[in-house]
Amino acid sequence: MKSIKFESAQNVKVEYEFASPIQRVAAALIDGVAVGVYIFLLLIVLGSSGVKEFMLLEIFLIKIPWILYHPIMEYLTYGQTLGKYLLGIRVVSVNGERPGLKEIFTRWIFKGYFLWIGFSFQSFLFGTPELLMMGMIQICIGFIGFIYCSISSNRQRMGDVMANTVVVRNKSSVKYTLKDVLSIKTQSNYEPSYPNAIRFTDEDMLLIKTTINRVRTHPSPETKKMAIELAEKSARLLDLEETPEKRLQFLQTLLQDYVVLTR
């Protein structure tokens, strides 16, 4: 099973399996049924209430919820819809973080739901059956997405690629043993090298962690210079007489000390 690895703020690497194309299709079908049941019940209520002309109600109570169902649900529930929740999968950014509005709406655009706006206008002018046209378009887009997701190395459809997101299973595929748990560093089994690390803030540690990752992934002269300058500033804040020779190791130790001392 293909998977992706993320690194947490505590430098713990966590591995998640990609959701399979079948899981994603099943989640989409569940979402479709859920929205269909909502529309069916709503039409019954509107019909029993004696409302005959309900064009505006149709727009605001049926079409808009249907069109915006996925982005609203994924934003409010941290990357999940009802179908994804029941299947145990969710949308995340490629760095493991919660997707923002930009990523969510980029994915939504490639689902094609916004086309319903144009079909509604065309139906109003020419009497074209918009539900039939929209259904055919959705089936085509879904089929293309399924094929693309099946052959993609990261199980992404085009919307995921453009939004830099992936769909993963909620449960991590990493299995931890008792040895792993006992190896977690705490103040009882780990003596910090720099007790003054508590002078730093979470924002400082985020900068240090980002710098370490940049040096490791892009070891250019610019990133190394950035790490050296950050190490020198950190050493001054710790009241060290001189900056340790191994700058990157110093920053890594400082980050670890901070985590142990402040958690």
N, C-alpha and C positions, 0 to 999 in steps of 0.2 A: 504494500500500500504506500503510495507516494505521500510525503509529509513535508512540513516546513518547520524550521526552528526559529524561535524568538528568544531574545535575551531580556529578562526582567530588569528592573531598576537595581536589584540586588545582585546582578550579574549571574543569575540562575538561568541556564538555558532550558527552555521548555519546547517540546516537540509536539506538534499537532498534525493529525492526518487530514489531508484534503477531503472534502465531501465529494462523494462519487457523483457522476452525472445522473445516475438513477435516483440518488437521494435528492438531488436538486429538482429533478422533474417531479418526484413524488411530493416534495414540499410545495412546488408551484401548483400542482393539482389540488392539494389540500386548501391552499389559499384561494384558488378559483372556486372551489365548492363553498368555502366559508363566505366569500363575497356573494356568490349566487344565492345562498340561503338568506343572507341579509337583504338582498334586493327582492327576493320572492316574498319574504315576510313584510317588507315595507310596502310592496304593491298591494298586498292583502289589506294592510291597515289603511292605506290611502283609498282603496276601493270601497272598503266598508264604511269609511267616513263620508262617502258621498261626493268626494272631490272629483270633478270631471276634467277641469283644465288645470293641469299641474305641471306645466312646462318648466317653471322656475323651480318647483319642488324636485322635479326630475333631475335638473342640473345640479342643484345643491345637495340633494340627499342620495342621489344614485350615481351620476356620472363623475362628479368631483371625488367622492370617496373611492370609487373604483379606480380612477386614474391615479390618485395620489396614495393609494393604499400602501404600496411597497415602500416608498421613501419615508412616509410618516411613521410606519411601524418600525422600519429598520433604524430610524433615528431615535425614536423614543425607547426602544427595547434593546439598544446596543447591538444592532446588526441582525435582528431576528424579526420574522413575521410569525404568524400562527403556524404555518407549515414548517418553517425552519425550527421553531421551538419544539414541535412534536417529533421532528426527525433528529433533534439534537445537533443542529448545525447552526452556524452564524457567519455573518460577513465581518471580516476584519481587514485593516490595512496591511500591506505587505510587511510592515514593521511590527505587526502584532497589536497595534493600538486600535482604539475604537474609531471607526470611520466617521469623518466629519460630513457636514452638509454638502460640501463640494463633491466628495467621493460618492455619496449616496445618490445625489441627483445626476451625476455622470452615469452611474449604473442605470438609473431610471430612464434616461434618455435613450439608451440602447435597448430598452425593453419595448419601445415603440408605443407606449400608452398615450403619449401626447398626440399621436396621430388621430385619436378619437375626436379631438377638437375640430380638426379639419373635416372629418367624416360627418360630424354633427351639422356643420355648416352646409356641407354638400347635400346632406339628407334634407335639410330645411328648404334648400333652393330647388332641388331636382327630385326629391322623393326617393333617393337611393336608400336601400335598406342598410343602415349604418352598422347594426349589430352583425349582419352577415359579413360585411366587408371587414369590420374590425376583427371578427373571429378568424377569418382567413389569414389576415395579416399576422395575428398573434400566433397562429399555428406555424406559419412560415418562419417567423422570427424565433420561435421556440425551437423549431427543428434545427435551424442554423446554429443557434446557441448550443444545443445538445451536441452537435457534431464538433463544433469548435472546442467545446469543453472536453470532449472525449480525446481529442488529439493534442490538446495543450499540455505542456509539461507540468504546469501548476494548476491544472483543472480549472482554467479561467475561460469565461466567454469574453467576447469583445468588450463588453461593458466593464468587466473586471480589469482587463488589460489597460483600458483608457483611464480608469479610476485608481489604478494601483491597489486593487483589493483582491482578496481571495476568500473562498468559502471553506471553512474548516469544521471539523467535528469539535463539539464542546469539550470532550474529554481528552486530556493529554495522553499521547501514546507512550510517554516515558513512564517506566515502572521504577519506583523508588524502593530501595531495600532498607533494612534497619541500619546497615552500615552507612548509607547515605544520610539518614536522619541524624545519626550520632556524630557525623562529620561536620554538621552545621556549626559554624563558629558563634559562640556567645561569650559574654564577659566571664563566664565560669571556666571556659576551656580555651580562651584565646586572650592573650595579653596585647592590647594595642601598642603599636610602635610609636604612635603620635597621639597621646591623650588630649592634646589641644585641638584635635580634629573637630571637637564639638563647637569650636568657634565658627565653623563654616555653616552654610545654610543648604537647604535642599537644592536651591538653584545653583549654588556653587558646585555641588556634587554632580548635578546634571551636566554642567559645563565640562567638568573633569571627565565624566564618563563618555560624553560625546567626543571629546578630544582624543581619548584613548582609542575609541572605535575608529575614528578617522585615520589615526596614524597606522592602525593595524590593517585597515582596508585600503587606504590610499597613502602609502608611505612616501610621500613626496617631500622635497625640501621645505615647502611651505607649511605642511602639517607638522613636520618635526620641529620646525622653528616655533610654531604655535605651542607645542607641548613643552618645549624648553622654557618659553616665557611664562607659561602657566605654572610650571613646576617652581620657577624662581619666585613668583608672586606668592604661591602657596607656602613655600619655605619661609618667606618673610612673615607671613601671617602666623606661622607656627613658632616664630622666634628662633628659628634655626640659624646657627652661625654661618652655615654654608649649605647650598643645595646639594642633596645626594647626587652622586655621579650618574647613577642609572635613573634618569628622569622618569621614564615611563613606568618602571617598577615602583618608584616612589609615589607616583600618582595613584597607581593601582592599590598600593598598601594604604594610602591615605583614604581612598574611597572605602576600602574594606573596614578600616578603623571607624570611620564615620557611621557606617551601617551598624556595626556592633555596638558602638557607644550610644546611639540614639534610638535604637528600636526597643 
